[in-house]
């Protein structure tokens, strides 16, 4: 039996449990290349199934044979889904959008267990449903979110956030910063490292022998020769030249207002962006429902939905499962 992909349930009071159950109940999680296993909570998943009018049972397993990682199985008729039960929360008492301390602790356990299974080689990769960062902090997690927690657990100093869809991939030099802090956060070293990590991951996990990377400018018209800023001349161009000398196929600095047109036409395999919205606005314009967040630079495969806990939709059954399905399929592709 192939090693499974582990899906972490995320915030028990967010949309994570219900989009997992929605995809499973509709049969969309059953035709993949690898077995799937959810790291989460049986009662919470049962509550999520009830949103769609389904009465799901949770059966204990003896942890034998090919299902050694699973502790339970969700069942609805002939349909089943493997579960590693890592919490026993009072599901009916939980309030959507209001994770308590136990929920925060559970979120951390789901992530750490899945990461450790990937590091040990027992699992082929992990897909994460959204978490609440405040709940993580309240539960004693020093990392501000998924990405930083996984990097620390894997012993990796620098990682790259990539958002991917079928038509566009964007990789970020800086992520969650005030726009005013971006220029001072940029450095030749950070830009070069982003290019290096992106190129290596595209070769290793995406089968691209010589990935074509486009590096964006920070300023309008790529600085217009220094008239609108000098980051292009001082930081970005030297980083590009250093990457070229290492044999990486990279070009730029490109003006961001024009480059995405060519990237979407297939001229580049990924676009290196200087800050969050520079990359995510075009990505979500094209892939709002099916974009995938990928952490590059880890020794394991990790993909995620590209949305948050969506508390305004939690418990309604209206949240889309498309990003989750895209994240699972991409994790399977990368693991293969």
C-alpha positions as protocol buffer text, in pm:
chain_id: "A"
residue {
  index: 1
  type: UNK
  ca { x: 0 y: 0 z: 0 }
}
residue {
  index: 2
  type: UNK
  ca { x: 130 y: 344 z: -87 }
}
residue {
  index: 3
  type: UNK
  ca { x: 218 y: 585 z: 190 }
}
residue {
  index: 4
  type: UNK
  ca { x: -80 y: 811 z: 266 }
}
residue {
  index: 5
  type: UNK
  ca { x: -131 y: 1182 z: 235 }
}
residue {
  index: 6
  type: UNK
  ca { x: -232 y: 1324 z: 576 }
}
residue {
  index: 7
  type: UNK
  ca { x: -496 y: 1597 z: 587 }
}
residue {
  index: 8
  type: UNK
  ca { x: -489 y: 1801 z: 908 }
}
residue {
  index: 9
  type: UNK
  ca { x: -837 y: 1906 z: 1021 }
}
residue {
  index: 10
  type: UNK
  ca { x: -741 y: 2262 z: 1118 }
}
residue {
  index: 11
  type: UNK
  ca { x: -954 y: 2478 z: 1345 }
}
residue {
  index: 12
  type: UNK
  ca { x: -1241 y: 2266 z: 1484 }
}
residue {
  index: 13
  type: UNK
  ca { x: -1461 y: 2578 z: 1484 }
}
residue {
  index: 14
  type: UNK
  ca { x: -1374 y: 2685 z: 1129 }
}
residue {
  index: 15
  type: UNK
  ca { x: -1461 y: 2545 z: 786 }
}
residue {
  index: 16
  type: UNK
  ca { x: -1183 y: 2284 z: 780 }
}
residue {
  index: 17
  type: UNK
  ca { x: -1385 y: 1988 z: 912 }
}
residue {
  index: 18
  type: UNK
  ca { x: -1684 y: 2055 z: 686 }
}
residue {
  index: 19
  type: UNK
  ca { x: -1490 y: 2102 z: 362 }
}
residue {
  index: 20
  type: UNK
  ca { x: -1310 y: 1773 z: 431 }
}
residue {
  index: 21
  type: UNK
  ca { x: -1642 y: 1597 z: 494 }
}
residue {
  index: 22
  type: UNK
  ca { x: -1810 y: 1769 z: 200 }
}
residue {
  index: 23
  type: UNK
  ca { x: -1540 y: 1648 z: -38 }
}
residue {
  index: 24
  type: UNK
  ca { x: -1552 y: 1298 z: 109 }
}
residue {
  index: 25
  type: UNK
  ca { x: -1931 y: 1267 z: 111 }
}
residue {
  index: 26
  type: UNK
  ca { x: -1941 y: 1371 z: -254 }
}
residue {
  index: 27
  type: UNK
  ca { x: -1686 y: 1102 z: -341 }
}
residue {
  index: 28
  type: UNK
  ca { x: -1418 y: 1350 z: -444 }
}
residue {
  index: 29
  type: UNK
  ca { x: -1153 y: 1224 z: -203 }
}
residue {
  index: 30
  type: UNK
  ca { x: -1173 y: 861 z: -310 }
}
residue {
  index: 31
  type: UNK
  ca { x: -1022 y: 861 z: -659 }
}
residue {
  index: 32
  type: UNK
  ca { x: -671 y: 984 z: -579 }
}
residue {
  index: 33
  type: UNK
  ca { x: -333 y: 824 z: -632 }
}
residue {
  index: 34
  type: UNK
  ca { x: -270 y: 761 z: -260 }
}
residue {
  index: 35
  type: UNK
  ca { x: -476 y: 673 z: 48 }
}
residue {
  index: 36
  type: UNK
  ca { x: -586 y: 971 z: 253 }
}
residue {
  index: 37
  type: UNK
  ca { x: -587 y: 998 z: 630 }
}
residue {
  index: 38
  type: UNK
  ca { x: -733 y: 1281 z: 838 }
}
residue {
  index: 39
  type: UNK
  ca { x: -551 y: 1393 z: 1153 }
}
residue {
  index: 40
  type: UNK
  ca { x: -830 y: 1536 z: 1364 }
}
residue {
  index: 41
  type: UNK
  ca { x: -1128 y: 1465 z: 1587 }
}
residue {
  index: 42
  type: UNK
  ca { x: -1399 y: 1208 z: 1527 }
}
residue {
  index: 43
  type: UNK
  ca { x: -1683 y: 1390 z: 1699 }
}
residue {
  index: 44
  type: UNK
  ca { x: -1606 y: 1717 z: 1524 }
}
residue {
  index: 45
  type: UNK
  ca { x: -1604 y: 1541 z: 1189 }
}
residue {
  index: 46
  type: UNK
  ca { x: -1937 y: 1375 z: 1273 }
}
residue {
  index: 47
  type: UNK
  ca { x: -2081 y: 1719 z: 1348 }
}
residue {
  index: 48
  type: UNK
  ca { x: -1951 y: 1841 z: 1014 }
}
residue {
  index: 49
  type: UNK
  ca { x: -2117 y: 1547 z: 836 }
}
residue {
  index: 50
  type: UNK
  ca { x: -2449 y: 1631 z: 1002 }
}
residue {
  index: 51
  type: UNK
  ca { x: -2440 y: 1972 z: 830 }
}
residue {
  index: 52
  type: UNK
  ca { x: -2497 y: 1779 z: 507 }
}
residue {
  index: 53
  type: UNK
  ca { x: -2758 y: 1548 z: 656 }
}
residue {
  index: 54
  type: UNK
  ca { x: -2523 y: 1249 z: 685 }
}
residue {
  index: 55
  type: UNK
  ca { x: -2501 y: 1022 z: 991 }
}
residue {
  index: 56
  type: UNK
  ca { x: -2139 y: 909 z: 995 }
}
residue {
  index: 57
  type: UNK
  ca { x: -2013 y: 645 z: 1236 }
}
residue {
  index: 58
  type: UNK
  ca { x: -1662 y: 636 z: 1385 }
}
residue {
  index: 59
  type: UNK
  ca { x: -1512 y: 289 z: 1418 }
}
residue {
  index: 60
  type: UNK
  ca { x: -1198 y: 208 z: 1616 }
}
residue {
  index: 61
  type: UNK
  ca { x: -926 y: 16 z: 1431 }
}
residue {
  index: 62
  type: UNK
  ca { x: -674 y: -230 z: 1571 }
}
residue {
  index: 63
  type: UNK
  ca { x: -385 y: -42 z: 1403 }
}
residue {
  index: 64
  type: UNK
  ca { x: -283 y: -348 z: 1207 }
}
residue {
  index: 65
  type: UNK
  ca { x: -155 y: -400 z: 856 }
}
residue {
  index: 66
  type: UNK
  ca { x: -167 y: -121 z: 602 }
}
residue {
  index: 67
  type: UNK
  ca { x: -366 y: 110 z: 831 }
}
residue {
  index: 68
  type: UNK
  ca { x: -96 y: 137 z: 1096 }
}
residue {
  index: 69
  type: UNK
  ca { x: -115 y: 519 z: 1108 }
}
residue {
  index: 70
  type: UNK
  ca { x: -493 y: 530 z: 1154 }
}
residue {
  index: 71
  type: UNK
  ca { x: -672 y: 483 z: 1485 }
}
residue {
  index: 72
  type: UNK
  ca { x: -1030 y: 505 z: 1353 }
}
residue {
  index: 73
  type: UNK
  ca { x: -1236 y: 494 z: 1039 }
}
residue {
  index: 74
  type: UNK
  ca { x: -1526 y: 718 z: 941 }
}
residue {
  index: 75
  type: UNK
  ca { x: -1797 y: 517 z: 769 }
}
residue {
  index: 76
  type: UNK
  ca { x: -2110 y: 596 z: 574 }
}
residue {
  index: 77
  type: UNK
  ca { x: -2247 y: 286 z: 406 }
}
residue {
  index: 78
  type: UNK
  ca { x: -1972 y: 139 z: 192 }
}
residue {
  index: 79
  type: UNK
  ca { x: -1772 y: 462 z: 200 }
}
residue {
  index: 80
  type: UNK
  ca { x: -1491 y: 504 z: 455 }
}
residue {
  index: 81
  type: UNK
  ca { x: -1218 y: 754 z: 547 }
}
residue {
  index: 82
  type: UNK
  ca { x: -918 y: 682 z: 770 }
}
residue {
  index: 83
  type: UNK
  ca { x: -876 y: 895 z: 1082 }
}
residue {
  index: 84
  type: UNK
  ca { x: -600 y: 949 z: 1336 }
}
residue {
  index: 85
  type: UNK
  ca { x: -797 y: 1076 z: 1637 }
}
residue {
  index: 86
  type: UNK
  ca { x: -571 y: 1323 z: 1816 }
}
residue {
  index: 87
  type: UNK
  ca { x: -833 y: 1502 z: 2026 }
}
residue {
  index: 88
  type: UNK
  ca { x: -1165 y: 1429 z: 2195 }
}
residue {
  index: 89
  type: UNK
  ca { x: -1335 y: 1767 z: 2194 }
}
residue {
  index: 90
  type: UNK
  ca { x: -1694 y: 1825 z: 2312 }
}
residue {
  index: 91
  type: UNK
  ca { x: -1808 y: 1884 z: 1955 }
}
residue {
  index: 92
  type: UNK
  ca { x: -2168 y: 1989 z: 2025 }
}
residue {
  index: 93
  type: UNK
  ca { x: -2051 y: 2251 z: 2275 }
}
residue {
  index: 94
  type: UNK
  ca { x: -1803 y: 2418 z: 2040 }
}
residue {
  index: 95
  type: UNK
  ca { x: -1906 y: 2756 z: 1901 }
}
residue {
  index: 96
  type: UNK
  ca { x: -1823 y: 2824 z: 1538 }
}
residue {
  index: 97
  type: UNK
  ca { x: -1568 y: 3103 z: 1513 }
}
residue {
  index: 98
  type: UNK
  ca { x: -1470 y: 3082 z: 1880 }
}
residue {
  index: 99
  type: UNK
  ca { x: -1188 y: 2831 z: 1933 }
}
residue {
  index: 100
  type: UNK
  ca { x: -1102 y: 2775 z: 2298 }
}
residue {
  index: 101
  type: UNK
  ca { x: -771 y: 2668 z: 2452 }
}
residue {
  index: 102
  type: UNK
  ca { x: -841 y: 2298 z: 2389 }
}
residue {
  index: 103
  type: UNK
  ca { x: -906 y: 2372 z: 2022 }
}
residue {
  index: 104
  type: UNK
  ca { x: -576 y: 2557 z: 1994 }
}
residue {
  index: 105
  type: UNK
  ca { x: -389 y: 2269 z: 2155 }
}
residue {
  index: 106
  type: UNK
  ca { x: -561 y: 2025 z: 1921 }
}
residue {
  index: 107
  type: UNK
  ca { x: -465 y: 2225 z: 1612 }
}
residue {
  index: 108
  type: UNK
  ca { x: -100 y: 2207 z: 1716 }
}
residue {
  index: 109
  type: UNK
  ca { x: -121 y: 1829 z: 1772 }
}
residue {
  index: 110
  type: UNK
  ca { x: -271 y: 1772 z: 1427 }
}
residue {
  index: 111
  type: UNK
  ca { x: 9 y: 1968 z: 1258 }
}
residue {
  index: 112
  type: UNK
  ca { x: 295 y: 1824 z: 1460 }
}
residue {
  index: 113
  type: UNK
  ca { x: 176 y: 1464 z: 1424 }
}
residue {
  index: 114
  type: UNK
  ca { x: 138 y: 1495 z: 1047 }
}
residue {
  index: 115
  type: UNK
  ca { x: 476 y: 1667 z: 1012 }
}
residue {
  index: 116
  type: UNK
  ca { x: 650 y: 1398 z: 1215 }
}
residue {
  index: 117
  type: UNK
  ca { x: 491 y: 1122 z: 1006 }
}
residue {
  index: 118
  type: UNK
  ca { x: 621 y: 1291 z: 693 }
}
residue {
  index: 119
  type: UNK
  ca { x: 969 y: 1335 z: 839 }
}
residue {
  index: 120
  type: UNK
  ca { x: 981 y: 968 z: 938 }
}
residue {
  index: 121
  type: UNK
  ca { x: 876 y: 861 z: 590 }
}
residue {
  index: 122
  type: UNK
  ca { x: 552 y: 700 z: 709 }
}
residue {
  index: 123
  type: UNK
  ca { x: 344 y: 957 z: 520 }
}
residue {
  index: 124
  type: UNK
  ca { x: 409 y: 1090 z: 170 }
}
residue {
  index: 125
  type: UNK
  ca { x: 295 y: 1445 z: 241 }
}
residue {
  index: 126
  type: UNK
  ca { x: 56 y: 1663 z: 436 }
}
residue {
  index: 127
  type: UNK
  ca { x: -232 y: 1893 z: 341 }
}
residue {
  index: 128
  type: UNK
  ca { x: -340 y: 2150 z: 599 }
}
residue {
  index: 129
  type: UNK
  ca { x: -685 y: 2293 z: 659 }
}
residue {
  index: 130
  type: UNK
  ca { x: -690 y: 2649 z: 800 }
}
residue {
  index: 131
  type: UNK
  ca { x: -607 y: 2734 z: 1161 }
}
residue {
  index: 132
  type: UNK
  ca { x: -659 y: 3031 z: 1389 }
}
residue {
  index: 133
  type: UNK
  ca { x: -325 y: 3199 z: 1465 }
}
residue {
  index: 134
  type: UNK
  ca { x: -449 y: 3359 z: 1789 }
}
residue {
  index: 135
  type: UNK
  ca { x: -563 y: 3019 z: 1914 }
}
residue {
  index: 136
  type: UNK
  ca { x: -219 y: 2874 z: 1833 }
}
residue {
  index: 137
  type: UNK
  ca { x: -51 y: 3149 z: 2034 }
}
residue {
  index: 138
  type: UNK
  ca { x: -292 y: 3105 z: 2326 }
}
residue {
  index: 139
  type: UNK
  ca { x: -204 y: 2733 z: 2328 }
}
residue {
  index: 140
  type: UNK
  ca { x: 165 y: 2815 z: 2368 }
}
residue {
  index: 141
  type: UNK
  ca { x: 283 y: 2795 z: 2008 }
}
residue {
  index: 142
  type: UNK
  ca { x: 568 y: 3040 z: 1955 }
}
residue {
  index: 143
  type: UNK
  ca { x: 535 y: 3028 z: 1575 }
}
residue {
  index: 144
  type: UNK
  ca { x: 288 y: 3276 z: 1424 }
}
residue {
  index: 145
  type: UNK
  ca { x: 135 y: 3021 z: 1187 }
}
residue {
  index: 146
  type: UNK
  ca { x: 152 y: 2692 z: 999 }
}
residue {
  index: 147
  type: UNK
  ca { x: 455 y: 2776 z: 786 }
}
residue {
  index: 148
  type: UNK
  ca { x: 679 y: 2891 z: 1069 }
}
residue {
  index: 149
  type: UNK
  ca { x: 575 y: 2598 z: 1291 }
}
residue {
  index: 150
  type: UNK
  ca { x: 660 y: 2348 z: 1018 }
}
residue {
  index: 151
  type: UNK
  ca { x: 992 y: 2517 z: 936 }
}
residue {
  index: 152
  type: UNK
  ca { x: 1098 y: 2502 z: 1302 }
}
residue {
  index: 153
  type: UNK
  ca { x: 990 y: 2140 z: 1340 }
}
residue {
  index: 154
  type: UNK
  ca { x: 1179 y: 2044 z: 1023 }
}
residue {
  index: 155
  type: UNK
  ca { x: 1489 y: 2237 z: 1132 }
}
residue {
  index: 156
  type: UNK
  ca { x: 1478 y: 2467 z: 829 }
}
residue {
  index: 157
  type: UNK
  ca { x: 1586 y: 2831 z: 859 }
}
residue {
  index: 158
  type: UNK
  ca { x: 1426 y: 2972 z: 543 }
}
residue {
  index: 159
  type: UNK
  ca { x: 1122 y: 2864 z: 346 }
}
residue {
  index: 160
  type: UNK
  ca { x: 927 y: 3018 z: 58 }
}
residue {
  index: 161
  type: UNK
  ca { x: 553 y: 3059 z: 32 }
}
residue {
  index: 162
  type: UNK
  ca { x: 427 y: 2967 z: -314 }
}
residue {
  index: 163
  type: UNK
  ca { x: 68 y: 3004 z: -429 }
}
residue {
  index: 164
  type: UNK
  ca { x: -11 y: 2785 z: -725 }
}
residue {
  index: 165
  type: UNK
  ca { x: -285 y: 2724 z: -977 }
}
residue {
  index: 166
  type: UNK
  ca { x: -299 y: 2560 z: -1317 }
}
residue {
  index: 167
  type: UNK
  ca { x: -221 y: 2889 z: -1493 }
}
residue {
  index: 168
  type: UNK
  ca { x: 9 y: 3073 z: -1252 }
}
residue {
  index: 169
  type: UNK
  ca { x: 260 y: 3015 z: -971 }
}
residue {
  index: 170
  type: UNK
  ca { x: 386 y: 3298 z: -750 }
}
residue {
  index: 171
  type: UNK
  ca { x: 666 y: 3279 z: -491 }
}
residue {
  index: 172
  type: UNK
  ca { x: 703 y: 3549 z: -225 }
}
residue {
  index: 173
  type: UNK
  ca { x: 1023 y: 3709 z: -97 }
}
residue {
  index: 174
  type: UNK
  ca { x: 833 y: 3872 z: 192 }
}
residue {
  index: 175
  type: UNK
  ca { x: 496 y: 3757 z: 323 }
}
residue {
  index: 176
  type: UNK
  ca { x: 288 y: 3907 z: 603 }
}
residue {
  index: 177
  type: UNK
  ca { x: 437 y: 4252 z: 651 }
}
residue {
  index: 178
  type: UNK
  ca { x: 299 y: 4606 z: 643 }
}
residue {
  index: 179
  type: UNK
  ca { x: 361 y: 4749 z: 299 }
}
residue {
  index: 180
  type: UNK
  ca { x: 571 y: 5024 z: 455 }
}
residue {
  index: 181
  type: UNK
  ca { x: 809 y: 4760 z: 595 }
}
residue {
  index: 182
  type: UNK
  ca { x: 872 y: 4578 z: 266 }
}
residue {
  index: 183
  type: UNK
  ca { x: 1158 y: 4793 z: 125 }
}
residue {
  index: 184
  type: UNK
  ca { x: 1367 y: 4758 z: 440 }
}
residue {
  index: 185
  type: UNK
  ca { x: 1290 y: 4384 z: 464 }
}
residue {
  index: 186
  type: UNK
  ca { x: 1423 y: 4318 z: 115 }
}
residue {
  index: 187
  type: UNK
  ca { x: 1787 y: 4223 z: 69 }
}
residue {
  index: 188
  type: UNK
  ca { x: 2001 y: 4076 z: -203 }
}
residue {
  index: 189
  type: UNK
  ca { x: 2042 y: 3764 z: 10 }
}
residue {
  index: 190
  type: UNK
  ca { x: 1668 y: 3718 z: 68 }
}
residue {
  index: 191
  type: UNK
  ca { x: 1585 y: 3760 z: -300 }
}
residue {
  index: 192
  type: UNK
  ca { x: 1860 y: 3520 z: -406 }
}
residue {
  index: 193
  type: UNK
  ca { x: 1752 y: 3262 z: -148 }
}
residue {
  index: 194
  type: UNK
  ca { x: 1392 y: 3282 z: -271 }
}
residue {
  index: 195
  type: UNK
  ca { x: 1509 y: 3221 z: -628 }
}
residue {
  index: 196
  type: UNK
  ca { x: 1731 y: 2931 z: -520 }
}
residue {
  index: 197
  type: UNK
  ca { x: 1466 y: 2760 z: -307 }
}
residue {
  index: 198
  type: UNK
  ca { x: 1199 y: 2808 z: -574 }
}
residue {
  index: 199
  type: UNK
  ca { x: 1418 y: 2668 z: -851 }
}
residue {
  index: 200
  type: UNK
  ca { x: 1524 y: 2367 z: -642 }
}
residue {
  index: 201
  type: UNK
  ca { x: 1164 y: 2285 z: -542 }
}
residue {
  index: 202
  type: UNK
  ca { x: 1034 y: 2318 z: -896 }
}
residue {
  index: 203
  type: UNK
  ca { x: 1300 y: 2072 z: -1008 }
}
residue {
  index: 204
  type: UNK
  ca { x: 1247 y: 1826 z: -724 }
}
residue {
  index: 205
  type: UNK
  ca { x: 869 y: 1828 z: -685 }
}
residue {
  index: 206
  type: UNK
  ca { x: 737 y: 1953 z: -1020 }
}
residue {
  index: 207
  type: UNK
  ca { x: 966 y: 1771 z: -1262 }
}
residue {
  index: 208
  type: UNK
  ca { x: 1101 y: 2087 z: -1427 }
}
residue {
  index: 209
  type: UNK
  ca { x: 1464 y: 2030 z: -1527 }
}
residue {
  index: 210
  type: UNK
  ca { x: 1532 y: 2401 z: -1582 }
}
residue {
  index: 211
  type: UNK
  ca { x: 1248 y: 2609 z: -1437 }
}
residue {
  index: 212
  type: UNK
  ca { x: 1201 y: 2951 z: -1592 }
}
residue {
  index: 213
  type: UNK
  ca { x: 1172 y: 3217 z: -1323 }
}
residue {
  index: 214
  type: UNK
  ca { x: 1072 y: 3581 z: -1364 }
}
residue {
  index: 215
  type: UNK
  ca { x: 1166 y: 3821 z: -1084 }
}
residue {
  index: 216
  type: UNK
  ca { x: 946 y: 4125 z: -1036 }
}
residue {
  index: 217
  type: UNK
  ca { x: 1057 y: 4479 z: -960 }
}
residue {
  index: 218
  type: UNK
  ca { x: 941 y: 4649 z: -643 }
}
residue {
  index: 219
  type: UNK
  ca { x: 871 y: 4991 z: -794 }
}
residue {
  index: 220
  type: UNK
  ca { x: 658 y: 5109 z: -1088 }
}
residue {
  index: 221
  type: UNK
  ca { x: 824 y: 5058 z: -1428 }
}
residue {
  index: 222
  type: UNK
  ca { x: 1106 y: 4868 z: -1256 }
}
residue {
  index: 223
  type: UNK
  ca { x: 1222 y: 5193 z: -1097 }
}
residue {
  index: 224
  type: UNK
  ca { x: 1258 y: 5375 z: -1430 }
}
residue {
  index: 225
  type: UNK
  ca { x: 1636 y: 5391 z: -1402 }
}
residue {
  index: 226
  type: UNK
  ca { x: 1625 y: 5502 z: -1040 }
}
residue {
  index: 227
  type: UNK
  ca { x: 1362 y: 5773 z: -1076 }
}
residue {
  index: 228
  type: UNK
  ca { x: 1101 y: 5576 z: -878 }
}
residue {
  index: 229
  type: UNK
  ca { x: 1331 y: 5392 z: -639 }
}
residue {
  index: 230
  type: UNK
  ca { x: 1668 y: 5220 z: -646 }
}
residue {
  index: 231
  type: UNK
  ca { x: 1584 y: 4873 z: -505 }
}
residue {
  index: 232
  type: UNK
  ca { x: 1596 y: 4727 z: -855 }
}
residue {
  index: 233
  type: UNK
  ca { x: 1953 y: 4844 z: -918 }
}
residue {
  index: 234
  type: UNK
  ca { x: 2077 y: 4799 z: -563 }
}
residue {
  index: 235
  type: UNK
  ca { x: 1917 y: 4468 z: -459 }
}
residue {
  index: 236
  type: UNK
  ca { x: 1710 y: 4286 z: -717 }
}
residue {
  index: 237
  type: UNK
  ca { x: 1935 y: 4296 z: -1025 }
}
residue {
  index: 238
  type: UNK
  ca { x: 2246 y: 4180 z: -830 }
}
residue {
  index: 239
  type: UNK
  ca { x: 2046 y: 3887 z: -685 }
}
residue {
  index: 240
  type: UNK
  ca { x: 1930 y: 3788 z: -1033 }
}
residue {
  index: 241
  type: UNK
  ca { x: 2284 y: 3801 z: -1167 }
}
residue {
  index: 242
  type: UNK
  ca { x: 2411 y: 3586 z: -880 }
}
residue {
  index: 243
  type: UNK
  ca { x: 2139 y: 3329 z: -951 }
}
residue {
  index: 244
  type: UNK
  ca { x: 2227 y: 3325 z: -1320 }
}
residue {
  index: 245
  type: UNK
  ca { x: 2588 y: 3254 z: -1234 }
}
residue {
  index: 246
  type: UNK
  ca { x: 2464 y: 2948 z: -1047 }
}
residue {
  index: 247
  type: UNK
  ca { x: 2296 y: 2820 z: -1361 }
}
residue {
  index: 248
  type: UNK
  ca { x: 1939 y: 2919 z: -1274 }
}
residue {
  index: 249
  type: UNK
  ca { x: 1724 y: 3036 z: -1566 }
}
residue {
  index: 250
  type: UNK
  ca { x: 1598 y: 3364 z: -1426 }
}
residue {
  index: 251
  type: UNK
  ca { x: 1519 y: 3707 z: -1570 }
}
residue {
  index: 252
  type: UNK
  ca { x: 1420 y: 4053 z: -1445 }
}
residue {
  index: 253
  type: UNK
  ca { x: 1360 y: 4282 z: -1274 }
}
residue {
  index: 254
  type: UNK
  ca { x: 1029 y: 4288 z: -1463 }
}
residue {
  index: 255
  type: UNK
  ca { x: 763 y: 4553 z: -1425 }
}
residue {
  index: 256
  type: UNK
  ca { x: 479 y: 4390 z: -1232 }
}
residue {
  index: 257
  type: UNK
  ca { x: 207 y: 4563 z: -1431 }
}
residue {
  index: 258
  type: UNK
  ca { x: 299 y: 4375 z: -1749 }
}
residue {
  index: 259
  type: UNK
  ca { x: 476 y: 4055 z: -1653 }
}
residue {
  index: 260
  type: UNK
  ca { x: 174 y: 3854 z: -1538 }
}
residue {
  index: 261
  type: UNK
  ca { x: 21 y: 3870 z: -1886 }
}
residue {
  index: 262
  type: UNK
  ca { x: 317 y: 3675 z: -2021 }
}
residue {
  index: 263
  type: UNK
  ca { x: 340 y: 3441 z: -1722 }
}
residue {
  index: 264
  type: UNK
  ca { x: -21 y: 3333 z: -1767 }
}
residue {
  index: 265
  type: UNK
  ca { x: 51 y: 3267 z: -2136 }
}
residue {
  index: 266
  type: UNK
  ca { x: 315 y: 3013 z: -2027 }
}
residue {
  index: 267
  type: UNK
  ca { x: 636 y: 3212 z: -2070 }
}
residue {
  index: 268
  type: UNK
  ca { x: 747 y: 3140 z: -1711 }
}
residue {
  index: 269
  type: UNK
  ca { x: 712 y: 2853 z: -1465 }
}
residue {
  index: 270
  type: UNK
  ca { x: 693 y: 3082 z: -1162 }
}
residue {
  index: 271
  type: UNK
  ca { x: 703 y: 3450 z: -1073 }
}
residue {
  index: 272
  type: UNK
  ca { x: 917 y: 3574 z: -783 }
}
residue {
  index: 273
  type: UNK
  ca { x: 726 y: 3856 z: -611 }
}
residue {
  index: 274
  type: UNK
  ca { x: 861 y: 4109 z: -366 }
}
residue {
  index: 275
  type: UNK
  ca { x: 557 y: 4128 z: -137 }
}
residue {
  index: 276
  type: UNK
  ca { x: 230 y: 3956 z: -53 }
}
residue {
  index: 277
  type: UNK
  ca { x: -32 y: 4139 z: -257 }
}
residue {
  index: 278
  type: UNK
  ca { x: 195 y: 4179 z: -559 }
}
residue {
  index: 279
  type: UNK
  ca { x: 164 y: 3804 z: -612 }
}
residue {
  index: 280
  type: UNK
  ca { x: -165 y: 3711 z: -451 }
}
residue {
  index: 281
  type: UNK
  ca { x: -388 y: 3960 z: -629 }
}
residue {
  index: 282
  type: UNK
  ca { x: -326 y: 3813 z: -977 }
}
residue {
  index: 283
  type: UNK
  ca { x: -316 y: 3458 z: -838 }
}
residue {
  index: 284
  type: UNK
  ca { x: -654 y: 3489 z: -667 }
}
residue {
  index: 285
  type: UNK
  ca { x: -802 y: 3670 z: -964 }
}
residue {
  index: 286
  type: UNK
  ca { x: -737 y: 3352 z: -1165 }
}
residue {
  index: 287
  type: UNK
  ca { x: -758 y: 3087 z: -893 }
}
residue {
  index: 288
  type: UNK
  ca { x: -981 y: 3218 z: -616 }
}
residue {
  index: 289
  type: UNK
  ca { x: -1151 y: 2880 z: -564 }
}
residue {
  index: 290
  type: UNK
  ca { x: -872 y: 2638 z: -654 }
}
residue {
  index: 291
  type: UNK
  ca { x: -545 y: 2805 z: -556 }
}
residue {
  index: 292
  type: UNK
  ca { x: -303 y: 2608 z: -339 }
}
residue {
  index: 293
  type: UNK
  ca { x: -54 y: 2732 z: -80 }
}
residue {
  index: 294
  type: UNK
  ca { x: 272 y: 2534 z: -101 }
}
residue {
  index: 295
  type: UNK
  ca { x: 566 y: 2564 z: 141 }
}
residue {
  index: 296
  type: UNK
  ca { x: 892 y: 2534 z: -53 }
}
residue {
  index: 297
  type: UNK
  ca { x: 1222 y: 2460 z: 117 }
}
residue {
  index: 298
  type: UNK
  ca { x: 1092 y: 2195 z: 358 }
}
residue {
  index: 299
  type: UNK
  ca { x: 1225 y: 1838 z: 338 }
}
residue {
  index: 300
  type: UNK
  ca { x: 862 y: 1722 z: 322 }
}
residue {
  index: 301
  type: UNK
  ca { x: 562 y: 1783 z: 96 }
}
residue {
  index: 302
  type: UNK
  ca { x: 324 y: 2037 z: 246 }
}
residue {
  index: 303
  type: UNK
  ca { x: 32 y: 2198 z: 66 }
}
residue {
  index: 304
  type: UNK
  ca { x: -261 y: 2392 z: 205 }
}
residue {
  index: 305
  type: UNK
  ca { x: -585 y: 2558 z: 112 }
}
residue {
  index: 306
  type: UNK
  ca { x: -531 y: 2919 z: 13 }
}
residue {
  index: 307
  type: UNK
  ca { x: -804 y: 3055 z: 242 }
}
residue {
  index: 308
  type: UNK
  ca { x: -861 y: 3103 z: 613 }
}
residue {
  index: 309
  type: UNK
  ca { x: -1104 y: 2964 z: 868 }
}
residue {
  index: 310
  type: UNK
  ca { x: -1398 y: 3153 z: 705 }
}
residue {
  index: 311
  type: UNK
  ca { x: -1592 y: 3189 z: 1029 }
}
residue {
  index: 312
  type: UNK
  ca { x: -1874 y: 3366 z: 845 }
}
residue {
  index: 313
  type: UNK
  ca { x: -1937 y: 3040 z: 657 }
}
residue {
  index: 314
  type: UNK
  ca { x: -1850 y: 2787 z: 930 }
}
residue {
  index: 315
  type: UNK
  ca { x: -2139 y: 2557 z: 1007 }
}
residue {
  index: 316
  type: UNK
  ca { x: -2344 y: 2659 z: 705 }
}
residue {
  index: 317
  type: UNK
  ca { x: -2218 y: 2400 z: 457 }
}
residue {
  index: 318
  type: UNK
  ca { x: -2162 y: 2674 z: 197 }
}
residue {
  index: 319
  type: UNK
  ca { x: -1780 y: 2679 z: 209 }
}
residue {
  index: 320
  type: UNK
  ca { x: -1614 y: 2557 z: -110 }
}
residue {
  index: 321
  type: UNK
  ca { x: -1405 y: 2241 z: -102 }
}
residue {
  index: 322
  type: UNK
  ca { x: -1228 y: 2322 z: -431 }
}
residue {
  index: 323
  type: UNK
  ca { x: -905 y: 2458 z: -279 }
}
residue {
  index: 324
  type: UNK
  ca { x: -880 y: 2156 z: -50 }
}
residue {
  index: 325
  type: UNK
  ca { x: -921 y: 1917 z: -342 }
}
residue {
  index: 326
  type: UNK
  ca { x: -661 y: 2109 z: -543 }
}
residue {
  index: 327
  type: UNK
  ca { x: -422 y: 2094 z: -244 }
}
residue {
  index: 328
  type: UNK
  ca { x: -469 y: 1716 z: -212 }
}
residue {
  index: 329
  type: UNK
  ca { x: -409 y: 1657 z: -584 }
}
residue {
  index: 330
  type: UNK
  ca { x: -101 y: 1878 z: -584 }
}
residue {
  index: 331
  type: UNK
  ca { x: 39 y: 1699 z: -276 }
}
residue {
  index: 332
  type: UNK
  ca { x: -12 y: 1369 z: -456 }
}
residue {
  index: 333
  type: UNK
  ca { x: 165 y: 1504 z: -763 }
}
residue {
  index: 334
  type: UNK
  ca { x: 457 y: 1636 z: -561 }
}
residue {
  index: 335
  type: UNK
  ca { x: 486 y: 1313 z: -362 }
}
residue {
  index: 336
  type: UNK
  ca { x: 497 y: 1117 z: -688 }
}
